[in-house]
Amino acid sequence: MQVTVYSLPNCVQCNQTKKVFTTLGVEYNEVMLDENPEKAAEFMDKGYKQAPIVTAGGEIWSGFRLERIQGVALQIRADNAKAH
């Protein structure tokens, strides 16, 4: 499952999201929204107004959402278990 965290500098919720993903062993790509204004505008048009914005598989959410982060980690573990 590909996980991407779209974040902003000095964003507490962004940093916390990345920290929990790292703690749970989830690899993710980071895209800085301040360096990608077209991506930020695309998310704003879709109604996402809070950083971070996370895409994981078919899911997308904004803000620090511990339950969703944990759910992604569980899904990745389950997928890895099936593959072995």
Backbone as CSV, one residue per row, in Angstrom:
resi,resn,N_x,N_y,N_z,CA_x,CA_y,CA_z,C_x,C_y,C_z
1,MET,0.854,-1.181,0.000,0.000,0.000,0.000,0.894,1.236,0.000
2,GLN,0.639,2.119,-0.920,1.394,3.369,-0.993,0.763,4.380,-0.041
3,VAL,1.586,4.967,0.818,1.130,5.984,1.760,1.873,7.276,1.452
4,THR,1.128,8.367,1.314,1.732,9.677,1.083,1.173,10.652,2.109
5,VAL,2.079,11.407,2.723,1.698,12.448,3.674,2.018,13.789,3.021
6,TYR,0.980,14.562,2.762,1.144,15.908,2.216,1.162,16.841,3.413
7,SER,2.293,17.514,3.614,2.452,18.276,4.849,2.944,19.691,4.601
8,LEU,2.990,20.449,5.683,3.483,21.824,5.680,4.601,21.945,6.717
9,PRO,5.523,22.880,6.502,6.579,23.063,7.509,5.989,23.576,8.828
10,ASN,6.618,23.190,9.907,6.219,23.631,11.253,4.768,23.304,11.585
11,CYS,4.250,22.213,11.024,2.870,21.781,11.254,2.890,20.677,12.314
12,VAL,2.326,20.968,13.481,2.340,20.022,14.589,1.607,18.733,14.221
13,GLN,0.436,18.850,13.609,-0.325,17.655,13.243,0.407,16.841,12.169
14,CYS,1.088,17.527,11.257,1.873,16.825,10.228,3.000,16.036,10.888
15,ASN,3.724,16.696,11.781,4.842,16.038,12.459,4.373,14.848,13.283
16,GLN,3.246,14.991,13.956,2.716,13.894,14.764,2.290,12.722,13.881
17,THR,1.664,13.019,12.759,1.250,11.962,11.832,2.465,11.181,11.350
18,LYS,3.508,11.890,10.929,4.723,11.227,10.439,5.392,10.430,11.555
19,LYS,5.382,10.982,12.759,6.003,10.288,13.899,5.284,8.966,14.183
20,VAL,3.953,8.966,14.176,3.204,7.742,14.466,3.399,6.726,13.345
21,PHE,3.356,7.164,12.094,3.628,6.233,10.997,4.999,5.585,11.178
22,THR,6.000,6.389,11.497,7.358,5.865,11.694,7.399,4.890,12.856
23,THR,6.770,5.247,13.967,6.743,4.382,15.151,6.087,3.037,14.838
24,LEU,5.050,3.063,13.997,4.332,1.838,13.644,5.001,1.083,12.490
25,GLY,6.110,1.616,11.998,6.850,0.940,10.942,6.246,1.083,9.555
26,VAL,5.454,2.119,9.360,4.824,2.357,8.060,5.709,3.298,7.243
27,GLU,6.123,2.825,6.078,6.895,3.676,5.178,5.933,4.594,4.434
28,TYR,6.349,5.833,4.236,5.499,6.802,3.551,6.356,7.748,2.732
29,ASN,5.732,8.335,1.734,6.348,9.410,0.965,5.826,10.713,1.532
30,GLU,6.670,11.721,1.542,6.233,13.039,2.012,6.296,14.027,0.861
31,VAL,5.230,14.795,0.716,5.174,15.861,-0.275,4.869,17.145,0.487
32,MET,5.715,18.139,0.298,5.517,19.416,0.973,4.536,20.262,0.160
33,LEU,3.428,20.623,0.770,2.400,21.381,0.066,2.866,22.797,-0.279
34,ASP,3.736,23.378,0.543,4.211,24.726,0.236,5.114,24.742,-0.999
35,GLU,5.676,23.591,-1.348,6.510,23.466,-2.539,5.708,22.970,-3.745
36,ASN,4.464,22.591,-3.523,3.582,22.058,-4.571,2.217,22.745,-4.506
37,PRO,2.178,24.044,-4.831,0.919,24.797,-4.680,-0.228,24.248,-5.530
38,GLU,0.101,23.595,-6.664,-0.959,23.032,-7.495,-1.632,21.858,-6.783
39,LYS,-0.866,21.076,-6.054,-1.435,19.952,-5.290,-2.267,20.494,-4.131
40,ALA,-1.775,21.538,-3.471,-2.531,22.158,-2.381,-3.867,22.690,-2.904
41,ALA,-3.851,23.325,-4.066,-5.088,23.850,-4.656,-6.051,22.720,-5.012
42,GLU,-5.509,21.608,-5.513,-6.338,20.450,-5.854,-7.055,19.915,-4.615
43,PHE,-6.330,19.802,-3.505,-6.950,19.319,-2.263,-7.985,20.314,-1.744
44,MET,-7.676,21.606,-1.831,-8.629,22.628,-1.375,-9.926,22.515,-2.176
45,ASP,-9.801,22.301,-3.484,-10.990,22.166,-4.336,-11.835,20.964,-3.943
46,LYS,-11.182,19.926,-3.375,-11.899,18.726,-2.940,-12.414,18.849,-1.507
47,GLY,-12.162,19.996,-0.869,-12.686,20.236,0.469,-11.732,19.935,1.605
48,TYR,-10.490,19.563,1.300,-9.510,19.289,2.349,-8.789,20.585,2.685
49,LYS,-9.006,21.074,3.895,-8.483,22.381,4.263,-7.485,22.330,5.420
50,GLN,-7.170,21.135,5.890,-6.303,20.982,7.051,-5.156,20.040,6.707
51,ALA,-3.956,20.423,7.095,-2.793,19.549,6.905,-2.608,18.701,8.157
52,PRO,-2.038,17.533,8.027,-1.624,16.918,6.782,-2.814,16.317,6.047
53,ILE,-2.584,16.038,4.781,-3.532,15.258,3.999,-2.822,13.947,3.703
54,VAL,-3.476,12.852,4.033,-2.864,11.527,3.886,-3.641,10.738,2.850
55,THR,-2.900,10.119,1.928,-3.503,9.159,1.006,-2.863,7.810,1.294
56,ALA,-3.699,6.802,1.433,-3.222,5.453,1.752,-4.144,4.461,1.050
57,GLY,-3.624,3.811,0.016,-4.493,2.946,-0.770,-5.592,3.802,-1.363
58,GLY,-6.826,3.446,-1.151,-7.947,4.230,-1.651,-8.483,5.240,-0.664
59,GLU,-7.847,5.334,0.495,-8.322,6.248,1.536,-7.640,7.606,1.430
60,ILE,-8.358,8.632,1.870,-7.781,9.962,1.973,-8.423,10.662,3.171
61,TRP,-7.601,11.354,3.939,-8.134,12.126,5.066,-7.202,13.291,5.350
62,SER,-7.698,14.228,6.154,-6.877,15.366,6.548,-6.864,15.477,8.063
63,GLY,-5.789,16.078,8.554,-5.602,16.247,9.991,-4.969,15.019,10.620
64,PHE,-4.627,15.144,11.887,-4.063,14.023,12.631,-5.202,13.107,13.036
65,ARG,-5.207,11.874,12.502,-6.284,10.915,12.754,-5.662,9.598,13.203
66,LEU,-5.403,9.492,14.493,-4.711,8.332,15.043,-5.378,7.022,14.642
67,GLU,-6.708,6.952,14.720,-7.397,5.697,14.409,-7.190,5.293,12.949
68,ARG,-7.109,6.256,12.058,-6.902,5.930,10.640,-5.456,5.522,10.391
69,ILE,-4.519,6.175,11.072,-3.103,5.802,10.957,-2.921,4.359,11.432
70,GLN,-3.499,4.044,12.579,-3.396,2.689,13.118,-4.061,1.684,12.180
71,GLY,-5.166,2.059,11.578,-5.855,1.179,10.635,-5.000,0.871,9.415
72,VAL,-4.296,1.873,8.918,-3.391,1.660,7.781,-2.278,0.696,8.181
73,ALA,-1.707,0.897,9.361,-0.633,0.012,9.834,-1.131,-1.423,9.947
74,LEU,-2.327,-1.614,10.486,-2.900,-2.960,10.601,-3.136,-3.585,9.228
75,GLN,-3.632,-2.794,8.290,-3.887,-3.304,6.947,-2.585,-3.722,6.263
76,ILE,-1.552,-2.920,6.420,-0.253,-3.259,5.826,0.285,-4.552,6.430
77,ARG,0.166,-4.701,7.751,0.618,-5.942,8.400,-0.169,-7.144,7.877
78,ALA,-1.473,-6.985,7.741,-2.325,-8.074,7.239,-1.938,-8.432,5.799
79,ASP,-1.718,-7.426,4.988,-1.323,-7.660,3.597,0.028,-8.380,3.529
80,ASN,0.954,-7.961,4.382,2.274,-8.595,4.405,2.185,-10.044,4.875
81,ALA,1.304,-10.315,5.845,1.132,-11.675,6.348,0.577,-12.586,5.241
82,LYS,-0.350,-12.066,4.453,-0.935,-12.853,3.357,0.118,-13.160,2.281
83,ALA,1.036,-12.214,2.093,2.044,-12.359,1.047,3.112,-13.386,1.415
84,HIS,3.235,-13.691,2.705,4.285,-14.623,3.141,3.681,-15.938,3.440
